Amino acid sequence: MMNKNTVLAWATFIMIVVGLGLIALGAFKYDDVAGWGFASVGLGFFAIAWVFNALKGRV
């Protein structure tokens, strides 16, 4: 059964994967200003994943 910590662990993992995908899109697909936007949103996903990881064991 999935408890709160397992859900947060999966959410952290999924957000890291999505963040890496967005950064990769910004770095390799879009060479204009949109690339900077994708990369910054990817960094935002990393920040939220970091918060989820910090919440494990505290909720």
Protein Blocks (a to p, Z undefined) as FASTA:
>chain_A
ZZfklmmmmmmmmmmmmmmmmmmmmmmmmmclmlmmmmmmmmmmmmmmmmmmmmgopZZ
